């Protein structure tokens, strides 16, 4: 191992990326999004949407994912 490399259970990292999605449906219990990027079930993300000039954001978890041909 290289000197100075962090190790152990106290090391936590988060890798983020921006993914453009299209909002198809929304309700109190969830939403349906469309994206050109695959997102496996269980993926956790921060979703930000602008509707009529107001921005809404929330943490989301992908519950189902389907590849469309």
JOGIGI-V151310 format. One record per residue. RES is the residue in one small letter. PHI is phi in radians with two decimals (* if undefined). OMEGA is omega in degrees with one decimal (999 if undefined). D_FIRST is the distance of its C-alpha to the first C-alpha in whole Angstrom. Layout:
res=RES phi=PHI omega=OMEGA d_first=D_FIRST
res=RES phi=PHI omega=OMEGA d_first=D_FIRST
This chain:
res=x phi=* omega=-178.5 d_first=0
res=x phi=-1.32 omega=176.8 d_first=4
res=x phi=-1.06 omega=177.4 d_first=7
res=x phi=1.49 omega=179.4 d_first=9
res=x phi=-1.35 omega=-179.0 d_first=7
res=x phi=-1.28 omega=178.5 d_first=10
res=x phi=-2.48 omega=173.4 d_first=10
res=x phi=1.80 omega=-176.2 d_first=13
res=x phi=-1.24 omega=-178.7 d_first=16
res=x phi=-1.48 omega=-179.8 d_first=17
res=x phi=-1.55 omega=-179.9 d_first=15
res=x phi=-2.21 omega=179.3 d_first=18
res=x phi=-2.39 omega=176.2 d_first=19
res=x phi=-2.27 omega=177.1 d_first=22
res=x phi=-1.92 omega=-177.3 d_first=23
res=x phi=-2.04 omega=173.7 d_first=26
res=x phi=-2.65 omega=176.7 d_first=29
res=x phi=-1.52 omega=178.1 d_first=32
res=x phi=-2.25 omega=177.9 d_first=34
res=x phi=-1.36 omega=178.9 d_first=38
res=x phi=-2.24 omega=174.6 d_first=40
res=x phi=-1.96 omega=179.5 d_first=44
res=x phi=-1.42 omega=-178.7 d_first=46
res=x phi=-1.71 omega=179.3 d_first=48
res=x phi=-2.57 omega=177.3 d_first=49
res=x phi=-2.56 omega=176.9 d_first=48
res=x phi=-2.62 omega=178.4 d_first=50
res=x phi=-1.14 omega=-175.2 d_first=49
res=x phi=-1.67 omega=179.8 d_first=47
res=x phi=2.85 omega=179.7 d_first=45
res=x phi=-2.58 omega=177.3 d_first=45
res=x phi=-2.00 omega=-178.4 d_first=45
res=x phi=-2.06 omega=175.7 d_first=43
res=x phi=-2.13 omega=-178.7 d_first=42
res=x phi=-2.56 omega=175.5 d_first=39
res=x phi=-1.50 omega=178.7 d_first=38
res=x phi=-1.89 omega=176.8 d_first=35
res=x phi=-1.24 omega=175.8 d_first=34
res=x phi=-2.31 omega=-177.1 d_first=33
res=x phi=-1.14 omega=175.0 d_first=32
res=x phi=-0.94 omega=-178.2 d_first=34
res=x phi=1.72 omega=178.9 d_first=32
res=x phi=-1.09 omega=176.7 d_first=31
res=x phi=-1.80 omega=-177.6 d_first=31
res=x phi=-2.60 omega=171.2 d_first=32
res=x phi=-1.83 omega=-177.4 d_first=34
res=x phi=-1.88 omega=176.2 d_first=38
res=x phi=-2.20 omega=-177.5 d_first=40
res=x phi=-2.32 omega=174.6 d_first=43
res=x phi=-1.89 omega=179.1 d_first=46
res=x phi=-2.25 omega=179.6 d_first=50
res=x phi=0.89 omega=177.0 d_first=53
res=x phi=1.45 omega=178.3 d_first=51
res=x phi=-1.85 omega=179.3 d_first=49
res=x phi=-1.71 omega=176.6 d_first=46
res=x phi=-2.09 omega=177.8 d_first=44
res=x phi=-2.53 omega=178.7 d_first=41
res=x phi=-2.86 omega=172.5 d_first=39
res=x phi=-1.46 omega=-176.8 d_first=36
res=x phi=-2.28 omega=174.7 d_first=37
res=x phi=-2.24 omega=178.6 d_first=35
res=x phi=-1.26 omega=-179.2 d_first=36
res=x phi=-1.74 omega=175.7 d_first=38
res=x phi=-2.49 omega=178.1 d_first=39
res=x phi=-2.52 omega=-177.4 d_first=38
res=x phi=-2.41 omega=176.1 d_first=40
res=x phi=-1.46 omega=178.3 d_first=40
res=x phi=-1.79 omega=-178.8 d_first=43
res=x phi=-1.41 omega=999 d_first=45
